Amino acid sequence: MTGDERVKVAALVSVGRHPVTGRPRRAEYDARAVEIGLSLATGGGLHLVHAGECSSESEAALRAYLGMGIAAVDMVQQPAGADIVPALESWLRELGPRLVLCGARGETGEASGLVPFLLAERLGWSLVCGLAEVESVDGDSMTVLQALPRGQRRRLKVRLPAVVTVDAAAQPARQSAFGPARRGELQRLDAPVTPDREAQGWTTAPARKRPKRLKIVKATSARDRFKAAAAKAEGGGGQVLTGVSAQAGAEAILKLLREEGVLR
């Protein structure tokens, strides 16, 4: 990868959540985006921003990004229930970066992955999803590798400025060092608050347990998958219904689905 020292790069970072303990941490995909930004922007050309609530827990998680070798993170203060896209748009227009990096989706909150799409639409910039690597930056364009299914890669030439999303295909982020994390600065910035009126009408509920699969086929080729699909079931726990009414058949099927966890 070759880079242009004059390119100004911004990275959007968020507070993640550990999948086992649930404790706040740096978000995995956002950290990979910062790693790419560090390889591109030399001479302090990488700027980090976080939009959201500023609490002690969020500050501890954001310091993990400082520990990657970042001097400061801008914290645009936004209360719960606010639409962060206008605040991020205003920050980006004032900074004027040529490239914006962010994770494919967050680990807390809505975690919809729509923020980069909304920002690219409002700014009128190019958008690239699933970035694996930035090969070169040359003037008003850059050459990147986009991750495709089954480990494939596609080379793209993208016009700058652009918004890019990063996921598991990119290089893992470096570890966060304790010293730089303590010495780095979290700069609090005020911004106008825009209520998220669409989210105000939503109804949220705890996620339900997913039903288990009735059959799992472990095949490595199309031939094996066809044989598994055409093979006769060997289980002896089934029940054959013959000469029963439609009502009795429906009740038997409903009972099976409830036993397998498909229905509650």
Steps between C-alpha positions, in 0.01 A plus 500: 500500500620845413349811646493869442621702801263782412184292534290582805320201647222489759380193688165468675533304823239368740479321832484125456390224734682178583292206370558290816530740794292785353756756618565815291803479270621636169286370214677230300415628151564863594845402631579336165395823329739695723777253412451572130492873573833480682659335196367772268526827688854592594609804692188519718256494210258262674212652698262299720148600601237345723141624513289399796468522874816587692511282812778343702440164333510644149816698578674185624410319179605791277841513668569160346512680162746753644717206600547412132717811462235771458562838662136603546139396440227758443190418706192664347253496787157370407237379749314171480228508237681750277573454131880508478518525119449882479763554772750276320425671169570841650827375654616347171418810295700713740799263503497435125652148480547322170423155642268389780550153651253326729394156613235314306267512801505584868487266796260705712189706435310436178807341334325528163809595298309785331713791625763485220226473237313800639820704526606419144155600375496829689857589401465381141813282526592160363433196720687170514388208717703208628847652465782246532801717410596837357767440238579856400381860518575719200370854490122496473461121491609188681527131416349258752426131539140420585421177682257263328349172622721189530821697537487667160626854442402767249724792410321834476608850408308746716470874455575711808352620727345173609347317796629147555371224729734240647413155633670170585683479166736785594822465697447449876565804715815530709483466875428809707792619715423624850739798499379670180141428603551700823694781334258550210236772514122468477377832362135574583316690228148643509268461203132568429274211599261355242237263647471164328129523428482169316648308793253663739218299345677164526413229749796302632495163676760245613616272221341156494702183493550382145342164412744217450538347157309183427783366287860611450672381183881504515602462140799637310378453142182529299490121456510443876231761559274334243551157656421637845183667372381190314595248768225337702488605864640233732349631823244274669332765709260617231131431475315401186143627485262316267128520482470786746294814472647836399448627854698209652780543247528871567515441875779243456705739285447784748613276786820406313586862422459594864717210616774602256489862619380646170180628661431599857 
